[in-house]
């Protein structure tokens, strides 16, 4: 899904210009307050032999590495979020597991366990030792009890989140929706996300753009990250 | 009404993953809640800032579902968005995106007493129902939420989601409900969105990853099984 053109519909861009006075609301970042949140770029979703293989996921790895590199250089954080299945995940989420066959459940249990092969971050990713890693037990990292991400964000004073990863319409979208409702300034990077289908990917990005936060291409974000950092207050004052 | 369609290939996917088309094959009335999201004048009245005309067309289905839920022993919850002036602070990430005029319209329109605040008059709201406030799109955020408390108090484990708009407040409430381990269903002809594409994208996505999607007629039939069982 490393498309080189934005999938935002013209009519939706017009709606946003009408409501917000501009097509993109997140154009200035403060380094100390900004984090790249990489969702579920694990073997379970990227490796061909895995249960939840997403054929478009490997193609977004270069964009994610560029964003991560640029974010660190800019002074922001890079946080790697991983799905994990453990006893707690199973016990508390029958609403999810009751919708699956036994075979699927046992594969998920084995592969997404902490020592499972599916759990590991994809080896082509440029993951640094100092980058925080967060494990989550729901689709959204922000739903109560799902992870300690809010604690990490709070401790580091991070309030602006740039989302990428897999799957656009499931874990990325649910995390971004919840984050925005918890008052984080939220941006999703189109060509650094992948879904099982192009239609699902594009529908999610348009829904996010209309109601939840900004949606931009990798190049737009890289450009903003390479320019002179602005404090949020200056940005707000300029608007 | 929307031309609501779950794509046949998605039905095949769910049969492959879960062994059946619908994960919800019966409803226990006493542990079921109908959750009606944001059926307020702000989203339904002609000329209102966020008017969604199709929302007026789903009113009869919502009333049918409410009646069937009560008769089956369940509860009906009317979710009402409150957007007081303080929302500009606690939800600045939202208001900072829009022009100050549009932000102001929302704040005044859905503040208690505002012209869009009240529930739509044609809804069959009864004394025994619960009216539960929310301040974001999802009624489960931030935690702890009033909705979660009402559900726990009433020992509810299954949610039927209806209201407006499908893809924003209904879907976010439904997604979060499922992640909080409620068995959650969206009603295909009990939700309304600005257009068919937004509506269908939302219910198809929900069906694939989050919970079941059924029509009003199907859900009323499942609820009625409780009444029939009680009569025997």
HADDOCK unambig.tbl for C-alpha pairs under 7 A between the chains (distance, minus, plus):
assign (segid A and resid 19 and name CA) (segid B and resid 98 and name CA) 5.66 0.50 0.50
assign (segid A and resid 19 and name CA) (segid B and resid 99 and name CA) 6.37 0.50 0.50
assign (segid A and resid 19 and name CA) (segid B and resid 102 and name CA) 6.53 0.50 0.50
assign (segid A and resid 20 and name CA) (segid B and resid 97 and name CA) 5.74 0.50 0.50
assign (segid A and resid 20 and name CA) (segid B and resid 98 and name CA) 3.71 0.50 0.50
assign (segid A and resid 20 and name CA) (segid B and resid 99 and name CA) 4.80 0.50 0.50
assign (segid A and resid 21 and name CA) (segid B and resid 98 and name CA) 6.96 0.50 0.50
assign (segid A and resid 21 and name CA) (segid B and resid 99 and name CA) 6.02 0.50 0.50
assign (segid A and resid 25 and name CA) (segid B and resid 97 and name CA) 5.52 0.50 0.50
assign (segid A and resid 92 and name CA) (segid B and resid 181 and name CA) 6.62 0.50 0.50
assign (segid A and resid 93 and name CA) (segid B and resid 181 and name CA) 5.15 0.50 0.50
assign (segid A and resid 94 and name CA) (segid B and resid 181 and name CA) 6.47 0.50 0.50
assign (segid A and resid 95 and name CA) (segid B and resid 178 and name CA) 6.25 0.50 0.50
assign (segid A and resid 95 and name CA) (segid B and resid 181 and name CA) 5.10 0.50 0.50
assign (segid A and resid 95 and name CA) (segid B and resid 182 and name CA) 6.04 0.50 0.50
assign (segid A and resid 95 and name CA) (segid B and resid 183 and name CA) 4.98 0.50 0.50
assign (segid A and resid 99 and name CA) (segid B and resid 18 and name CA) 5.16 0.50 0.50
assign (segid A and resid 99 and name CA) (segid B and resid 23 and name CA) 5.87 0.50 0.50
assign (segid A and resid 100 and name CA) (segid B and resid 17 and name CA) 5.43 0.50 0.50
assign (segid A and resid 100 and name CA) (segid B and resid 18 and name CA) 4.05 0.50 0.50
assign (segid A and resid 101 and name CA) (segid B and resid 17 and name CA) 6.02 0.50 0.50
assign (segid A and resid 101 and name CA) (segid B and resid 18 and name CA) 4.80 0.50 0.50
assign (segid A and resid 101 and name CA) (segid B and resid 19 and name CA) 6.34 0.50 0.50
assign (segid A and resid 138 and name CA) (segid B and resid 179 and name CA) 6.27 0.50 0.50
assign (segid A and resid 143 and name CA) (segid B and resid 176 and name CA) 6.97 0.50 0.50
assign (segid A and resid 144 and name CA) (segid B and resid 143 and name CA) 6.84 0.50 0.50
assign (segid A and resid 180 and name CA) (segid B and resid 93 and name CA) 6.65 0.50 0.50
assign (segid A and resid 181 and name CA) (segid B and resid 136 and name CA) 6.11 0.50 0.50
assign (segid A and resid 181 and name CA) (segid B and resid 141 and name CA) 6.93 0.50 0.50
assign (segid A and resid 182 and name CA) (segid B and resid 142 and name CA) 6.52 0.50 0.50
assign (segid A and resid 183 and name CA) (segid B and resid 90 and name CA) 6.90 0.50 0.50
assign (segid A and resid 183 and name CA) (segid B and resid 91 and name CA) 5.26 0.50 0.50
assign (segid A and resid 183 and name CA) (segid B and resid 92 and name CA) 6.50 0.50 0.50
assign (segid A and resid 183 and name CA) (segid B and resid 93 and name CA) 5.06 0.50 0.50
assign (segid A and resid 184 and name CA) (segid B and resid 93 and name CA) 6.00 0.50 0.50
assign (segid A and resid 185 and name CA) (segid B and resid 93 and name CA) 5.03 0.50 0.50
assign (segid A and resid 203 and name CA) (segid B and resid 201 and name CA) 6.42 0.50 0.50
assign (segid A and resid 211 and name CA) (segid B and resid 168 and name CA) 6.98 0.50 0.50
